Amino acid sequence: MANSENMQKIGIFLETKDGALKKANFGVITAARSNDHELYGFLVGGCGTDYKQVLEAHGIHKIIEITFKGGSFDWNPVSWSTALIRAMDHFGVQTLLGLTSALGKELLPRIAAALDAPLVMDCMDINLSDHTVKKSQFSGKTTAAIKVNGPYYLYGIRPNVFEAEPSPGDAEVIAFQVEPESGGLVVREIRQDDSRGIDLTEADIIISGGRGMKESDNFSILFECADLMGAAVGASRVAVDAGWVPHSMQVGQTGATVSPKVYIACGISGSVQHFAGMKTSGLIVAVNTDPEANIVKNCDYYIVADLFEVIPMLTRQLATIVNINP
């Protein structure tokens, strides 16, 4: 590694879930890596797994364990964003990257506002040396190239748009403790919605249902199939508006923007708004009885058939494979 005094310091807010690092973090690290960048991974509250080995295997140079004096690091957006700002200031980090996730959308704008810094969310490409990014605009109809200026730079990266590539090295773990500052905001309760399974924005495979699912109970066939594939289950806005599934499952312009390796659309017409949320998927497969549906025109493979025949058939085949290879 080159002399760290001459390297640009790039901070990455590392998200965890259930005590483990989210896989989507590694794509962000890959996007930030460069010979003239020193990567600082900011980890609020620590992590229950052996994270040092996996982070240094992807090129992180410094792992900053941020804790609060008194031992409490319960979720509070003000105290968490303030802690990240304190860490950036202490370590001389002027560029911060994170995921365009629910947590990233909560914290990154707060940090940008406090630092009076430019912020671009949902980045699909990034050049940290030139301070330029690319992101989708107008329901995916065009891609905007944006250049930002300022003493600080903040970017939210669309999960899974960057393939994680290992870059083995050595990482130093540094403890950093701050005073908790809530700014008067008290989190009374955190309620979980009715969705289950893998987070849509981080899933490698997504199987989604639309109007063709007909009713809420029929989504069970998608969940059954998804469980065997290790997939997440999504939905179109029509299915959400009908009350069949919660909003957290919605894929599209007014829902989640996803970039899985495989996206399977079942009974989804493929409106512009829905397509904007999943067009960066690696492989798109459509199951629809209408050969003229928009989703059929915008997919890699399609099956003109009844999803209630195709998906159970796929589930049976997957079950056979799972039983053969336990």
C-alpha positions, 0 to 999 in steps of 0.5 A: 500500500502507498504512503497513507499520508498521500492517500485519499481517505474514503469512509464506508458505513458498514451495515449489519443485520442480525449480528452479521455484515450485510453482503451488499457492503462488499459491493460498496467496498469494491466501488470505493477501492483504488490505489490512491484511496485508503478505506475506512470502514465505520461499524456502529456498535460492533458486529457479532461475527469475525468481521475483520478477516472478511473486511480485510479480504475485500480491501478495507484498511481501517475498521473503526468500531464506533461505540457510545460511552455508557455502552448503549448503541440502541438505534437512534438516527440522531445519535448514529448520524452524529457518531459517524460525523464525529468519526469522519472528523477525527480520522480526516475522512471527507468522503462517505459511502453507504447503501441506498437502503432504509438505514442509509436513507435515514442516516446519509441525508442527516449527515449531509445536512449537518455537514452542508455537503452534497449527497447523491443517492442510488448511485449506479456508477462512481468515480471518487477521484473526479467526484462524479456519479451516474444514476437512473432518472425519469423512471429509468428512461435515462441515466444522469451523470452528476458531478458534485463539489464541496468540502465533503462528499456523500454517496448512497450506492444502489445495493448489488450494482457493483459485484463484490471482488476480493482484494486481500490485505491487512486491516487495523481495528480501531476503537472509537468512542463518542458521547451519545447525542440524541438531540431530543429524539427518543425512539419509543418502539421499532415495529416490524412489518409483515414481510418475511425472508431476505431483504429485497435490496440485497437479494441475489434472486427475487421472485415477484407477483403482480395482478396475476396472483389474484389474491393474498393467499396465492403469494404462498406459492411464491414464498414456497418456491423462494425458500428453496431458491434462497430468494426474496419475494417481491410484488408490483404496486397493484398487489400492494395497493390491493392489500395482498402484501405489505408495501415493504415488498413493493418493487418499483419507482415508489417501492424498492429499487433492486438489482438481483442476479435473477428477477422472476416476474409472475403475473406482472404486466411490466409498467414503466414504474415497475421496470424502473425498479428492477431494470438493472437485474442481471437476468429477467424472466417473465411468466405471463399468459399475455405474450404482448405484456410489457414485461415480456418485451423487456425480459431475457426469457419468458414463459407464456403460461399460467403462473399457477402451473409453472411456479408449483412445477418449478418448486417441485423440481427445486425440491427434488434437487434439494433432496438429492443435494442436502 
